[in-house]
Amino acid sequence: MECLIQSTISALGFLEGDVYNKEPDCYVCARDLIRYLRNDTPDGLARRLCGERNIVQNDLIPILKSSTDEPQLFDVALRLLINLTQPASALFEGQPPKDRASWQIYAQLVRNLQNSKQAFADVQLFAVLGQRLKAFVELEWENRQEEERLVVERILTLLRYIFAIPNTEQDRQRTATDVNSQDQLIWALLDAKVDEILLFIASRQSEREFHIAVLEIFALILKEHVKAATPATLDFNDTDHVIVDLFDPAWNPAKRA
């Protein structure tokens, strides 16, 4: 099984400089990897191999950035990316590992996530995701397709998973004024103006099916900074107001300026 998974990963394509060269069977191989993950072994062999090869950084992010005109490939790469960025606890169904071997697997999965985190601090990636979100919310309700709605739902899920990836050991050694990997993610999101699209979704009552997902994303973005600011400058009630304002139908960017 390991050889099959390894060969499938290799058949996705390869990165040459800033250009990702997709192999002819890239789409089929991405689907196969989703199937392997769905039917993974109890010790998460497929997930661990994908993490060791860091296909998030080496394959999937480049595929997303280069396949905007290939909706099927974009969608399958997005689904695979979501699967591989979900919290390590998902393999254990939300329960703590029960023995030493399980803890070692859990630690490896967390390390794999942390190793991929830096790759998400990519303005072009966030711009591509933001364009898909913007294109959908600008459509009239009657012109929206279920497939497009699912893509939006998946993008919001991916954003939630990205910002939930734990900080690296190097991040923990940095001082409060240093830039860590989470800060770099936030900067990439802001530079691509994805925050404005999320705030627009949050302010629209017609997009209420996405409000919980957007709330979770902002909660993860604000978590560290609110925690750091709370003792000196921020009351917990102020934090509540920040979140409530985002979902106020009368919200506008100038309101928080």
C-alpha positions in Angstrom: 0.0 0.0 0.0 2.8 2.4 0.9 4.4 2.0 -2.6 1.0 2.6 -4.3 0.5 5.8 -2.3 4.1 7.0 -3.0 3.7 6.4 -6.7 0.4 8.2 -6.7 1.9 11.3 -5.1 4.8 11.3 -7.5 2.3 11.1 -10.4 0.6 14.4 -9.4 3.3 16.6 -11.0 6.4 18.6 -10.0 7.3 22.1 -9.2 10.0 23.7 -11.4 10.8 27.2 -10.0 7.5 29.0 -9.7 5.8 26.8 -12.3 3.9 23.6 -11.4 4.0 21.0 -14.2 1.0 18.8 -13.9 1.3 15.2 -15.0 -1.4 13.9 -17.4 -3.0 11.8 -14.6 -2.9 14.6 -12.0 -6.7 14.8 -11.6 -7.1 11.0 -11.3 -4.2 10.8 -8.8 -5.7 13.5 -6.6 -9.0 11.6 -6.6 -7.1 8.4 -5.7 -5.4 10.1 -2.8 -8.8 11.2 -1.5 -9.9 7.6 -1.7 -6.8 6.4 0.1 -7.4 8.9 2.9 -11.1 7.9 3.2 -10.1 4.3 3.6 -6.9 5.0 5.6 -5.4 2.5 8.0 -5.9 2.9 11.7 -2.4 4.4 12.0 -3.1 6.9 9.3 -0.5 5.6 6.8 -1.8 7.6 3.8 -2.1 10.8 5.8 1.4 10.4 7.3 2.9 9.7 3.8 1.2 12.8 2.3 2.5 14.8 5.2 6.1 13.5 5.0 6.1 14.4 1.3 4.5 17.7 2.1 2.2 17.6 -0.9 0.3 20.5 0.6 3.3 22.8 -0.1 4.9 20.9 -3.1 1.7 20.0 -5.0 -1.7 21.1 -3.8 -1.1 24.8 -3.2 0.7 25.2 -6.6 -2.2 23.2 -8.3 -4.8 25.6 -6.8 -2.9 28.6 -8.0 -2.5 27.3 -11.5 -5.8 25.6 -12.1 -8.3 28.5 -11.9 -9.5 27.6 -15.4 -9.8 23.9 -14.7 -12.7 23.7 -12.3 -12.7 20.0 -11.8 -9.0 19.9 -10.9 -9.4 23.0 -8.7 -12.2 21.3 -6.8 -10.5 18.0 -6.3 -7.3 19.7 -5.1 -9.3 21.8 -2.7 -11.0 18.7 -1.3 -7.7 17.0 -0.8 -6.2 20.0 0.8 -9.1 20.2 3.3 -8.7 16.6 4.1 -4.9 17.0 4.8 -5.2 20.2 6.9 -7.9 19.0 9.3 -6.7 18.8 12.9 -4.6 15.8 13.8 -7.3 14.8 16.4 -9.6 14.0 13.5 -7.7 10.7 13.0 -8.6 9.8 16.6 -12.2 11.0 16.3 -11.6 13.9 18.7 -10.4 11.6 21.5 -6.9 11.8 23.1 -4.5 9.0 21.9 -4.7 6.0 24.2 -1.1 4.7 24.1 2.5 5.6 23.3 2.3 4.5 19.7 -0.8 6.6 19.1 0.8 9.6 20.7 3.8 9.3 18.4 1.5 9.2 15.4 -0.4 12.2 16.7 2.8 14.1 17.2 3.9 13.3 13.7 0.6 14.5 12.2 0.9 17.8 14.1 4.5 18.2 12.9 3.4 17.6 9.3 0.7 20.3 9.7 3.2 22.7 11.2 5.7 22.0 8.4 3.0 23.0 5.8 1.8 26.1 7.6 4.4 28.5 6.2 3.4 27.6 2.6 -0.1 29.0 3.2 1.4 32.5 3.8 1.0 33.1 0.1 -0.8 36.2 -1.2 -1.5 34.6 -4.6 -3.2 31.6 -3.0 -5.4 33.8 -0.8 -6.2 36.0 -3.9 -7.3 32.9 -5.8 -9.5 31.8 -3.0 -10.9 35.3 -2.5 -11.7 35.6 -6.2 -13.8 32.4 -6.0 -15.6 33.8 -2.9 -16.2 37.2 -4.5 -17.5 35.7 -7.8 -20.1 33.7 -5.9 -21.4 36.4 -3.6 -21.8 38.8 -6.5 -24.2 36.3 -8.3 -27.9 36.9 -8.0 -29.5 34.2 -5.8 -31.4 32.6 -8.8 -28.1 32.3 -10.8 -26.2 30.4 -8.1 -25.3 26.7 -8.7 -25.0 24.1 -6.0 -21.5 23.2 -7.2 -20.4 26.8 -6.7 -22.0 27.0 -3.2 -20.1 23.8 -2.2 -16.8 25.4 -3.4 -17.5 28.4 -1.2 -18.3 26.2 1.7 -15.0 24.2 1.1 -13.0 27.4 0.9 -14.3 28.6 4.2 -13.6 25.2 5.7 -10.0 25.4 4.4 -9.5 28.9 5.8 -10.7 27.6 9.2 -8.3 24.7 9.1 -5.4 26.8 8.0 -5.7 29.3 10.9 -6.2 26.4 13.3 -2.8 24.9 12.5 -0.7 25.1 15.8 2.2 27.4 16.0 5.6 25.8 15.4 8.3 25.3 18.1 10.2 28.3 16.5 7.0 30.4 16.9 6.8 29.6 20.6 10.4 30.7 21.1 9.7 34.1 19.6 8.9 37.2 21.7 5.5 38.9 21.6 6.8 41.5 19.2 8.3 39.0 16.7 6.4 38.0 13.6 5.3 34.3 13.8 3.8 32.0 11.2 0.2 33.0 12.2 1.0 36.7 11.7 2.3 35.8 8.2 -0.9 34.0 7.4 -2.9 37.0 8.5 -0.8 39.4 6.4 -1.3 37.3 3.3 -5.0 37.3 3.9 -5.1 41.0 4.4 -2.8 41.7 1.4 -5.2 39.7 -0.8 -8.2 41.6 0.7 -9.9 38.3 1.6 -10.8 39.9 4.9 -13.0 42.4 3.1 -14.8 39.6 1.3 -15.4 37.7 4.5 -16.7 40.9 6.2 -19.0 41.5 3.3 -20.4 37.9 3.7 -20.8 38.5 7.4 -22.7 41.7 6.9 -25.2 40.2 4.4 -28.3 38.5 5.9 -28.7 36.7 2.6 -25.4 34.9 3.3 -26.4 33.7 6.8 -25.6 30.1 5.9 -21.9 31.0 5.9 -22.0 33.2 9.0 -20.9 30.5 11.5 -17.9 29.6 9.3 -16.9 33.2 8.9 -17.2 33.7 12.7 -15.0 30.7 13.4 -12.3 32.1 10.9 -12.3 35.5 12.6 -12.2 33.9 16.1 -9.1 31.9 15.1 -7.5 35.0 13.5 -8.2 37.2 16.6 -7.5 34.6 19.3 -3.8 35.2 19.9 -4.0 39.0 19.5 -7.1 39.4 21.7 -5.5 37.2 24.4 -2.3 39.3 24.3 -4.3 42.6 24.4 -6.8 41.6 27.1 -4.9 42.3 30.3 -3.9 45.9 29.4 -6.2 47.2 26.8 -9.2 45.0 26.1 -12.2 44.0 28.1 -13.9 40.7 27.2 -17.1 42.6 26.5 -15.1 44.6 23.9 -14.1 41.3 22.2 -17.8 40.4 22.1 -18.6 43.7 20.4 -15.9 43.1 17.8 -17.6 39.9 16.8 -21.1 41.2 17.0 -20.3 44.2 14.8 -19.1 41.8 12.1 -22.6 40.3 11.9 -24.5 43.5 12.3 -26.6 44.0 9.1 -25.7 47.7 9.2 -22.0 47.0 9.5 -19.6 49.0 7.4 -15.7 49.1 7.5 -15.7 52.7 8.7 -17.6 51.7 11.8 -14.6 50.1 13.4 -12.1 52.8 12.2 
